[in-house]
Amino acid sequence: MSVRKILAAAFTAWLAMGGAAAQTPPYPSRPIKLIVPVPPGGSGDLVGRLMANAAANELGQPIVIENRAGAAGSIGTAIGAKAPADGYTLIQCSIGNCAINPSLYEKIGYDLFKDLTPVILLGKSINVLTVGNDSGIRSVKELIEQAKSKRLAYASSGVGASNHLSGELLKKMAAIEMTHVPYKGSGPAITDLLGGQVPIFFDNEPSILPFIKTGKVRALAVTGKTRSLNLPDVPTMEELGFPGFVIEPWYAFIAPANTPKPVINQLNQAFERALKTTTVRQTMQGMGITPSGGSAEMMGQFMRAEYERWGELIRAQGIKGD
């Protein structure tokens, strides 16, 4: 074959490749699905919907919410992990399904670090140590004193929830014993806290804040690194002499493993821009959530640290999932 024919064949192949590339639609070219592994109405669901609406404008495609609740978030996460890694399926990630569950349950249906890849950390909240008004407890010091003289009970929204582990961490650091009373969600736990059936509850700020503001429960401390903007007069646990007592429930997005890096970067940047909008920031802060952001790599490092931290506490306290 002559040089001229070789060049002509190469040029034809190059044109064909270019034509095929030109026909590939830019990402995203259709709606994106966001699997939220909790029921509608909770703080995680609300954050997912807020970010989906805000980032849809950035991406030029709608983000459709699909609630797949069950097994403390593991069912929806496992479903998302098995979805095609093409950028059209995202999963809502939290301290539960992306940090606690892998150490709490023997089988969750996914490997956190092999089946999934981080996209972005959206924001962090805190837990608030609250007591019922008829408990007679007015400070963390009084709570510990009472716990040493009689066995107190504390509520949680379920085994392995961050408010359960908050109570376990207090037991460990204060060298006290308390009886854990798990409920099916924060709502029933708050009802019994108000009614005096259980005296103590470390609840997420977004759900307990209205009851604190109306004086129906008393806030003793917060588990953040700093005080809450919504509760500036309530000290942190660290201020009260518990160094390292920092528990910040968080919200993030992840995707199936092997999702192309350029797609992950594009999603990360879209959510990053959405987090910087006034509407998103004000809405999240009003819920008691501090917006975060940052790269997918930063999210991965954070998730690994949280997984190791809570796994250590779960093993030390001998906590087992239902």
C-alpha positions, -999 to +999 in steps of 0.1 A: +000+000+000+013+034-010+020+061+016-008+081+001-033+053+006-021+048+042-025+085+050-060+085+034-070+054+054-057+070+086-075+103+078-108+084+072-105+066+105-098+099+123-129+114+108-149+084+119-137+087+154-144+124+155-178+119+141-186+093+167-173+116+195-194+144+181-225+122+184-219+114+221-243+137+241-227+158+268-232+148+304-259+151+318-283+145+289-312+131+309-325+132+345-303+121+374-318+098+401-309+105+437-316+076+461-325+088+495-323+058+519-346+073+546-383+081+546-396+114+533-398+143+558-366+138+579-336+161+579-317+138+555-346+138+530-350+176+533-313+182+526-314+159+496-344+177+481-329+211+487-296+202+470-314+184+442-335+214+433-305+238+436-281+217+415-306+209+388-302+245+376-264+241+375-266+208+356-294+216+333-312+184+342-337+175+369-325+154+399-354+130+408-357+118+444-364+081+450-369+073+487-357+037+494-358+035+532-351+005+554-324-012+575-310+022+588-303+033+553-286+002+541-313-010+517-313+022+496-275+024+497-271-012+485-295-006+456-275+025+446-242+007+448-255-018+422-267+009+397-247+016+365-217+037+372-226+063+346-233+094+367-271+090+365-275+075+400-265+092+432-270+081+468-277+102+499-249+095+524-249+102+561-231+093+593-254+062+595-251+044+561-216+057+554-199+055+587-218+035+614-236+007+596-206-011+582-193-017+618-228-022+634-243-048+611-228-081+597-245-078+563-255-045+548-253-053+511-225-031+501-188-025+507-184+012+516-150+016+500-152-009+471-187-004+458-191+034+463-172+066+456-175+100+472-190+130+455-192+158+480-198+166+517-229+188+519-231+198+556-228+190+592-252+193+621-249+186+658-267+166+685-281+184+716-281+168+750-317+175+762-336+165+793-373+167+801-385+196+823-397+172+850-364+153+852-349+176+878-317+178+859-303+212+851-267+206+840-245+178+827-228+177+861-262+170+878-270+143+851-237+125+859-243+127+897-278+113+893-265+085+870-240+075+897-267+072+923-295+056+902-297+041+867-310+067+843-325+059+808-317+077+776-336+076+743-324+072+708-340+072+674-327+036+669-298+013+675-267+027+660-281+062+653-257+091+662-279+099+692-275+064+704-237+066+701-238+100+718-252+083+749-226+055+747-198+080+744-211+099+775-212+066+794-177+058+784-162+092+791-181+099+823-177+063+836-214+060+843-241+034+833-274+044+816-301+022+800-305+027+763-342+030+751-343+028+713-373+042+695-384+040+658-374+076+650-369+109+668-407+116+668-417+089+693-386+095+714-394+132+717-430+124+727-418+102+756-392+129+765-420+155+768-442+130+787-415+121+812-413+085+802-376+089+794-355+117+809-326+121+785-322+124+747-292+134+725-312+144+695-302+160+662-306+198+663-329+201+634-356+179+650-353+189+687-347+227+682-384+237+680-390+220+714-360+238+730-371+272+716-406+267+731-393+256+765-407+221+763-373+205+769-341+218+784-308+218+765-277+210+786-250+208+759-242+205+723-219+180+706-204+203+681-168+216+680-183+251+685-216+263+699-247+263+678-257+296+662-292+287+671-283+280+707-255+304+716-260+301+754-257+263+754-221+251+760-203+223+740-194+190+757-158+199+752-163+232+772-178+211+800-146+190+803-151+162+778-123+166+752-130+149+719-167+147+726-176+160+691-204+143+672-216+161+641-242+142+621-235+149+584-249+147+549-232+139+517-236+124+482-219+093+469-221+074+436-215+038+424-178+029+422-161+034+388-183+064+380-160+083+356-138+109+373-148+138+350-184+131+358-177+131+396-158+164+392-187+179+372-212+168+399-190+180+427-186+215+411-223+218+405-232+210+441-203+232+453-218+261+435-253+253+448-240+252+484-227+288+480-261+302+470-278+324+496-310+304+495-293+270+502-271+284+529-299+302+547-322+272+545-296+248+558-285+271+586-322+275+596-324+237+599-293+237+622-270+224+594-237+241+586-229+239+548-196+222+540-184+215+504-149+207+492-135+181+468-146+145+464-111+135+477-117+155+509-151+138+513-134+104+509-108+112+536-136+125+560-157+094+554-128+070+561-120+089+594-156+087+605-159+050+596-128+043+617-138+065+646-173+050+651-162+015+644-138+018+673-166+030+697-190+003+685-165-024+692-154-009+725-190-007+738-200-041+723-229-026+704-248-049+680-273-040+654-308-054+655 
